[in-house]
Amino acid sequence: MKKKAMRREPAWLVSAVLGALLCPACAQTAFAADSDAIRTRDVVVTASRTEQEVRQTPASVEVITRAQLEKTGANTLTEALKTATDLNITQSAMGNNVSLRGMNNNQTLLLINGRRVRTEDTNDSANKYELNRVNMSDVDHIEIVRGAASALYGSDAMGGVINIITKKSKEPTLTVGGDWTSHEKDGYFHVGSGQQGKWSFDLDARYSDTRNWGYLGSTAQVIDMGAGSTYTLLTDTTNQYGKRYFFDFDGRYQLDRDRELDFFADYMKEELTSLSETDHIVHSPRISGTMLTAGYRNDFDHERWTTGLGYKGKDSHGDYELRLYHTRFDKDQQVYYTNYSGRNHQAGERSSTDDMTFRSTTIDGKRTFSADDENLLTFGGEYRWEDYDSTRLTSDSSMRYAAFYLQDEWTPQTRWLIIPSVRWDYSSAFGSKVTAKLGSTYQLSSQTRLKFNLGTAYRAPTASELYMDWSHASYAYIKGNPDLRPETALDFDLGIEAEQGRTAGKLTYFHNKVKDLIDYRYEGVTPSRLYTYRYYNVDEAVIQGVEAGASQRLGNRFTLRGTYTYLDAVNSLTDTPLANRARHDVKLLLEYDDAQASGITATLWQDWLLDYRYELGAERSVTHLGTLNFVVNKKFKSGLSAYFGIDNIFNKRDVHLFDDGRVWRGGIQYTF
């Protein structure tokens, strides 16, 4: 009788998921999805709540292993992600844009060991800074989940998830090293204790010094003043340059064979500067030309602390985990004039300030329960409270979030895996929201699989989007909108994967319909001549495309890999393409691996961004960029390893993509 009851369980769970997909407002259950781990032949990734093989999981997943990171000598997260499928990383003045499947920069959720790391919350700043705030010398491997994942992770995961897993040394180890590139230099060390009785720990520290690359490109804000007149703000900006410091500690205490305590502490400090110059240009029937030129220096002094404690274990029924962690981020940005062609301001005078303290405390837990041979249940929840104290908000903001989720991994037959999942999220600002997902993998044969996913997603507006009241560099006034609606999406994908001998390939179609996309628009000029922008909802957008990938082993040492993404992203009401996206993204890689014999590995790859749409004020146009890159790595038996590489070998430049040309890089590392 028990087995019959458990067999009936998937039916009601599938019904609940489909009901939430078809009528989210009607859903009354407080459940959710979270599928957090992927096993390959080489590595286990804990980015979801259960362990699954990459071939079996319905989600579109990519794992960048520790071996791959070592081969490429990636000294930043940006370098590590460059060859990932359908993940656009482009340079910007503030950092890097990251886009999964054509979604916005702030619609990709970034995690470290499953913990949220968001501290900046505007659509411009979210993740742009965070990609440079990851201590790469402490990274073991990276998991990328493409596609809407709110049913797994709640808000902010509309485009997908990037989860960074840090090192946990099994043996005593000491590693020291350094990197040098045309852009920055780094020094680091890592100490791993291995298991010492019941104790083990990993300690990591890193210093990074980023150079000023010069003015990278231009942005423009064109304002229609009426009567045939326009006012243009043309801004040239450098990158952020200066120093970063990292310190990370992760300790574990083995209570017994099946239970463990985990305590961790991370610290990051930034001392950065950037320069910008803005020309105020008037075009009118009477007068035309540059009226004013203003130069600015932006000084950034940031600190972030994260501390926490976790408890996990397993018993005869499955695994369980409980975790508490706290993050505090202090932001101090001061803007000064470096030159001013008018009479109102002088060089050295402060133009504006941006001070912010962000605090976030999270309690989360989960339980995995093996119901029978066909069903593996995972359920859990989280409670999070976030407090903002900022000079750019109309008032201090305090938000509370709660979530409960339920997932079933149902195997009705040996060839078929079905994963229905439902998640209930609560926000103190927007109330309750239910998201759901139904994923399935069907084995056509031992080497061929069909994968399907259908799910809903959402993103709640942030404190800045709701309550911002910020004068930026004395020419722009950015306003929040307390009437914003959460972004929502309905997403599905269908793919096929296969391997045959030395050949492997996959093909996936994805379609994402997004409603109430949050952006900002020009709303006029204030009496003090500030140009006002306000957040608003774009009614509807459709983002769809095709992902393709293939690999071919060439002999015992060479592998040829290629990926291609076609993207069609359109504002469906105006039928205009969405900006800051490439229609075609192509990567072709030739890899050499002789690590066992000579210790040498090398990669030569070509990367094309074609038909990249951008906006420069009123101008809408496209650009293209293709770069050839190379890196070679050598491991010596003594524990010494070194790499040398060239990014953008032919020195291609593109001001619209803030690409300043060739980058030389190299590094050395010694493990005792």
ZIJODA-V158308 format. One record per residue. N is the residue number from 0. OMEGA is omega in degrees with one decimal (999 if undefined). Layout:
n;omega
N;OMEGA
N;OMEGA
This chain:
n;omega
0;179.7
1;-178.4
2;178.1
3;-179.4
4;-178.2
5;178.1
6;177.7
7;-173.4
8;179.9
9;-178.2
10;-179.6
11;179.3
12;174.9
13;178.8
14;178.8
15;179.0
16;-179.3
17;177.0
18;178.8
19;178.2
20;-175.1
21;-177.7
22;-176.5
23;-177.6
24;-178.6
25;-175.0
26;-178.2
27;-175.5
28;179.9
29;-176.6
30;177.1
31;-177.2
32;175.6
33;177.9
34;-159.9
35;172.3
36;-178.3
37;-180.0
38;168.4
39;178.7
40;-172.7
41;-169.0
42;172.9
43;-176.9
44;-176.0
45;179.9
46;172.2
47;-170.3
48;176.9
49;178.7
50;178.3
51;171.9
52;179.4
53;-179.3
54;-175.5
55;-173.0
56;179.1
57;-176.3
58;175.2
59;-166.8
60;172.1
61;179.3
62;173.2
63;-172.1
64;177.3
65;178.3
66;178.5
67;177.8
68;179.4
69;-179.3
70;-176.0
71;-179.4
72;-175.9
73;179.5
74;174.3
75;177.0
76;176.8
77;178.2
78;-176.6
79;-173.8
80;-171.0
81;-176.1
82;-179.8
83;-178.1
84;173.6
85;174.4
86;-179.9
87;173.4
88;177.5
89;-179.5
90;170.6
91;-178.9
92;-176.7
93;-177.1
94;-178.3
95;171.6
96;177.0
97;-175.7
98;174.7
99;178.9
100;173.3
101;179.0
102;-176.1
103;-178.8
104;-176.0
105;179.0
106;173.0
107;-178.0
108;178.7
109;-178.1
110;167.7
111;-174.8
112;179.0
113;-179.5
114;176.1
115;-179.7
116;-179.1
117;173.5
118;173.8
119;-169.9
120;173.9
121;-179.1
122;175.4
123;-169.7
124;-176.8
125;178.6
126;178.0
127;176.7
128;-168.5
129;178.7
130;178.9
131;-178.6
132;178.1
133;179.3
134;-172.6
135;179.4
136;178.0
137;-175.6
138;176.2
139;177.1
140;-173.7
141;174.0
142;177.1
143;175.3
144;-178.5
145;178.9
146;-177.6
147;-174.7
148;179.1
149;178.8
150;173.8
151;-169.6
152;179.3
153;-175.8
154;174.8
155;-176.4
156;-177.9
157;180.0
158;-179.0
159;-173.2
160;169.5
161;-177.0
162;-179.9
163;-179.4
164;-175.9
165;-174.4
166;170.7
167;-171.3
168;177.3
169;179.7
170;175.6
171;-177.1
172;173.5
173;-179.2
174;173.6
175;-179.2
176;178.4
177;177.5
178;173.3
179;174.6
180;175.0
181;-176.4
182;-177.0
183;173.5
184;-175.0
185;170.1
186;-174.3
187;167.9
188;178.6
189;178.0
190;174.6
191;-175.5
192;-167.1
193;-179.5
194;178.9
195;-172.6
196;177.9
197;-174.4
198;167.5
199;178.8
200;171.7
201;-178.5
202;-175.7
203;175.6
204;-177.4
205;175.0
206;-178.4
207;179.0
208;-177.6
209;-179.2
210;170.9
211;-178.0
212;-175.6
213;-179.3
214;-169.2
215;-175.7
216;-174.1
217;167.4
218;-177.0
219;172.4
220;-176.9
221;-175.1
222;177.8
223;-177.7
224;-178.9
225;177.8
226;177.6
227;-177.3
228;174.5
229;178.4
230;-175.6
231;171.3
232;-178.4
233;-172.1
234;171.4
235;-172.2
236;171.6
237;171.2
238;170.6
239;-178.2
240;-178.1
241;-169.3
242;172.5
243;179.3
244;-179.8
245;173.1
246;-176.7
247;177.7
248;176.4
249;-179.8
250;180.0
251;175.7
252;-177.3
253;178.9
254;172.4
255;-174.6
256;-172.4
257;-177.6
258;-175.2
259;169.0
260;179.4
261;177.1
262;-171.1
263;178.3
264;178.7
265;178.2
266;177.4
267;177.7
268;177.6
269;171.0
270;-168.0
271;177.7
272;168.3
273;-179.8
274;176.2
275;177.5
276;-175.7
277;173.8
278;176.5
279;-171.0
280;179.6
281;171.8
282;-179.5
283;178.2
284;-176.5
285;-172.3
286;178.9
287;178.1
288;-178.9
289;179.9
290;-170.8
291;173.2
292;-179.2
293;176.5
294;-176.0
295;169.9
296;179.4
297;177.1
298;-178.0
299;175.7
300;-172.8
301;173.4
302;177.7
303;175.2
304;170.8
305;177.2
306;179.8
307;-178.7
308;179.5
309;177.6
310;-179.7
311;-179.3
312;178.2
313;176.0
314;-175.6
315;-178.4
316;-177.2
317;-177.3
318;174.2
319;-177.7
320;174.8
321;-173.3
322;174.7
323;177.3
324;-175.7
325;176.7
326;173.3
327;-179.9
328;177.3
329;-178.4
330;177.0
331;-179.4
332;178.0
333;-179.4
334;-178.6
335;173.3
336;170.3
337;170.3
338;-178.6
339;-174.9
340;176.1
341;-177.2
342;-171.3
343;-173.6
344;-180.0
345;177.6
346;-178.1
347;178.6
348;-179.6
349;-178.7
350;-179.3
351;-179.8
352;178.1
353;178.3
354;-178.0
355;169.6
356;-179.7
357;177.3
358;179.1
359;176.7
360;-175.0
361;168.6
362;176.5
363;-180.0
364;178.9
365;179.4
366;175.5
367;-172.2
368;176.9
369;-175.0
370;176.0
371;-176.7
372;-175.5
373;-170.2
374;172.3
375;-177.6
376;171.1
377;177.7
378;-179.0
379;-178.7
380;178.2
381;171.8
382;-175.5
383;172.5
384;-176.3
385;178.7
386;176.0
387;171.1
388;-168.9
389;176.2
390;-177.3
391;176.2
392;179.7
393;175.9
394;176.0
395;-176.6
396;176.3
397;-177.8
398;178.8
399;-178.8
400;174.7
401;179.5
402;169.9
403;-178.2
404;176.1
405;179.3
406;175.1
407;171.7
408;-171.3
409;178.4
410;-178.0
411;173.6
412;-171.2
413;-177.1
414;-167.1
415;174.6
416;178.2
417;-179.2
418;170.2
419;-179.4
420;-179.2
421;179.8
422;173.6
423;178.1
424;176.5
425;174.4
426;-179.8
427;179.8
428;-171.4
429;178.3
430;-171.7
431;175.6
432;177.7
433;172.4
434;-175.6
435;179.4
436;174.0
437;179.6
438;-178.1
439;172.2
440;177.5
441;-179.1
442;175.1
443;174.6
444;-179.7
445;-176.0
446;-177.8
447;-175.6
448;167.8
449;178.3
450;-177.7
451;176.6
452;174.2
453;-176.5
454;172.8
455;-178.5
456;176.6
457;171.8
458;178.8
459;175.8
460;-179.7
461;179.2
462;-179.6
463;179.5
464;-179.8
465;-165.5
466;-177.1
467;175.8
468;-163.9
469;171.1
470;-174.7
471;174.6
472;172.1
473;174.6
474;-178.5
475;178.1
476;-175.8
477;-174.1
478;172.4
479;-178.9
480;-178.0
481;179.0
482;179.5
483;174.2
484;176.0
485;172.4
486;176.8
487;-178.6
488;169.1
489;-169.3
490;170.7
491;173.6
492;-179.8
493;-175.7
494;175.2
495;179.9
496;180.0
497;172.5
498;175.8
499;-179.3
500;-178.3
501;-174.2
502;175.8
503;179.1
504;176.9
505;179.1
506;-176.2
507;169.8
508;178.4
509;-177.8
510;-176.9
511;177.4
512;-173.1
513;176.4
514;176.1
515;175.7
516;-175.6
517;177.4
518;173.9
519;-174.8
520;-179.3
521;-177.3
522;177.1
523;-175.7
524;177.1
525;177.7
526;179.6
527;175.1
528;171.8
529;-176.4
530;-165.4
531;174.4
532;-175.1
533;177.4
534;177.9
535;179.0
536;168.5
537;-168.3
538;-173.6
539;174.6
540;176.5
541;-179.6
542;-177.2
543;-179.8
544;-178.1
545;173.3
546;177.7
547;178.0
548;179.6
549;175.1
550;-178.6
551;174.0
552;179.0
553;-175.5
554;-176.0
555;-172.6
556;-174.2
557;173.4
558;175.8
559;179.9
560;176.6
561;174.4
562;177.6
563;175.3
564;170.4
565;-175.9
566;175.0
567;-176.6
568;-169.8
569;165.1
570;-168.7
571;179.4
572;179.7
573;-179.0
574;177.5
575;-179.9
576;174.3
577;-175.7
578;174.5
579;177.6
580;176.8
581;176.8
582;-179.2
583;176.2
584;-174.4
585;175.1
586;177.8
587;-173.6
588;170.6
589;-174.8
590;176.2
591;-177.2
592;174.1
593;-173.7
594;-176.7
595;-175.8
596;-173.9
597;-177.3
598;-175.9
599;168.8
600;-179.5
601;177.7
602;172.3
603;-178.7
604;177.0
605;-177.5
606;178.2
607;164.3
608;-174.3
609;-177.8
610;176.6
611;-176.7
612;177.9
613;175.2
614;174.1
615;-172.5
616;179.1
617;-178.3
618;172.9
619;-176.1
620;179.9
621;174.9
622;-179.4
623;177.1
624;174.9
625;-178.4
626;174.2
627;-172.6
628;-178.2
629;173.8
630;176.1
631;-177.1
632;178.8
633;175.0
634;177.9
635;-177.7
636;-178.2
637;-174.9
638;178.5
639;172.6
640;-178.9
641;176.9
642;175.4
643;-179.0
644;175.2
645;171.5
646;178.4
647;-173.5
648;-174.8
649;169.7
650;176.7
651;179.9
652;178.3
653;-176.9
654;-178.6
655;176.4
656;178.6
657;178.9
658;-173.7
659;171.7
660;-171.3
661;176.6
662;173.9
663;178.0
664;179.4
665;-179.2
666;178.8
667;-176.5
668;177.9
669;178.5
670;-178.4
671;999
